[in-house]
Amino acid sequence: MKRALNVGLIGHKFMGRAHSHALRVVTMFFDLDVVPVMKVICGIEDDLEEAARRYGWQAFTHSWEEVVNNPEIDIVDIATPGNTHWQIALAAAQQGKHILCEKPLALTPHEAKEMYDAAEEAHVKHVVNFNYRRLPAVALAKRIIDDGQLGTIYHFRGTYQQDWPLDPNFPFIWRMDKTIAGAGSMADKGSHVVDLARYLVGEFEKVACSSAIFVKERSLPDQIHSRRQVTTDDAAVFIARFQNGTLGVFETSRMSAGHKNALAFEVNGSKGSVVFDLERLNELKLYTTSYPKDTSGFRTIMVTEPCHQYVRSWWPPGHVLGWEHTFVHQYYEFLQAIARDSASSPSFYDGLRNQEVLAAIEAAAVEKCWVRVGQSRGDA
């Protein structure tokens, strides 16, 4: 009989629902060495009991401390706003719980370093949910790059565009409060693009950035005459040099009309290029200089064959996957790492390095100069 691992989920809204879905279906499609049990969900709002029932949790609580201190809980899943990650993760590590945490890992590199150190010292598995690594198309891009099919990598271009607060009458929410979110588009969306750049290309050396808050005040929900100052960026553009000499160009925005969840990247090398667009997430475009000149050009690869990572566990060839599958794949990898006592990935170390890049980007936007990653200030 397979060992059961009891999960406590902290956070029950958008991300909580995505994590709950992953836990409910992962054993249906993947052969796991352990079985996750949806033991308890935690939240602070009045609809928590209904959410617990709908999502499939055995119990609910309004106290995250109760989840962390429960001796029956094996895994603590943190799906709350960024300003709470540090405190919950440190407490979970102290109690010997394995930890899956939403991104960005923390508000500062110092917090992220403490979280990483605490998890390592407790010898628990730790994962930060950079879930886009778990797309078959991204996995294929990684293999193509690592196999040298693109040659020497020259460029990484990454964008992440949305438009949910485009209307100036959209109300003020927690993502617009720097004390809770840390930063706006450059952290919320930028953390994903930065992670993919690190994953595919390598470590950042230095960055330069410009950011903007286009709508500087917004009304509080249901209080149109009470307004709050927006303290997180609506958009950011930044450039980077990687340690291996690759050049990077990045843009993040939550004010790009018509874009709902438009994460995209392009990697150019001496022998070819790959292009990915999340809004066509079952496709990867590939160009190599080895193609005959009379038939050269970008080719679109459909990553829905069983030879592509994760796909053999899902549907017959040609039946596409969606955004929610990335969470299932992440939980599969996390649970297997626990069961087999193998390295978990992307780990809090990846979250820490990501946080260092985000801090450098934010400092560069303020200081109007190149900033070296891991330092408060740098020069060109």
Secondary structure, 3 states (H helix, E strand, C coil): CCEEEEEEEECCCHHHHHHHHHHHHHHHHCCCCEEEEEEEEECCCCCHHHHHHHHCCCEEECCHHHHHHCCCCCEEEECCCHHHHHHHHHHHHHCCCEEEECCCCCCCHHHHHHHHHHHHHHCCCEEECCHHHHCHHHHHHHHHHHCCCCCCEEEEEEEEECCCCCCCCCCCCHHHCHHHHCCCHHHHCHHHHHHHHHHHCCCEEEEEEEEECCCCEEEECCEEEEEEECCCCCEEEEEEEECCCCEEEEEEECCCCCCCCEEEEEEEECCEEEEEEHHHCCEEEEEECCCCHHHCCCEEEECCCCCCCCHHHCCCCCCCCCCCHHHHHHHHHHHHHHHHCCCCCCCHHHHHHHHHHHHHHHHHHHHCCCEECCCCCCCC
